[in-house]
Amino acid sequence: MLNIVLFGPPGAGKGTQSTFLVESYGLVHLSTGDIFRSNIKSGTELGRLAQSFMDEGKLVPDDITIRMLESEVNAHPDAKGFIFDGFPRTTAQAEALDGFLMERNTPVTSMLALDVDEAELKIRLLKRAETSGRPDDANPEVIQKRIDIYNADTAPVASHYAVQGKFIAVDGMGNVEEITERLQAAISI
Ligand code: ADP
């Protein structure tokens, strides 16, 4: 079982790199952002709850996010492993994830943290806005808010895995292929 937490600020390339890791290792990809967006699109209660937070660049509250993620994990009892993309984003989410993976006897293998400098993040997000249709990518104030929340609430999640000896930093600057190779090298450690 390979359970990877793919970590990093907004625009670090988690979604892009997940596609390659899913293909190479046969993992189930769980992106909390994608799941929220598909719920917004199909007009569910969960989507309605999440939308206002996402539009403002804030985190969706932990209780909603944790319940949603747990039910997604439970929906894949035969998974060879998971790639968690965009989760956990708070220490409470990390503790909850440890708890329900422990029930399944399949702990997190490692956290791979993509390191990208802030100026590059902003360039990537504004570029993505041209094609993604995501309102949270098109507005520089919302981008700044997401980066600030990442630094304040999400970055500390790295120490949660560091104390477990599971944190691996990966240089996220450069082209997509070379970053994929760095991630693959980190997984095979
Ligand atoms: P990015 O990594 O570019 O910010 P995501 O698609 O991962 O994009 O997330 C988009 C938005 O979805 C976040 O700004 C937040 O509002 C919400 N979201 C996603 N994952 C979580 C989470 N684990 N906890 C709370 N909110 C989340």
Residues whose N, C-alpha, C, O or C-beta is under 5 A from the ligand:
A	BS01	ADP	P9 P10 G11 T32 G33 D34 F53 M54 G57 K58 L59 V60 T65 G86 F87 P88 R89
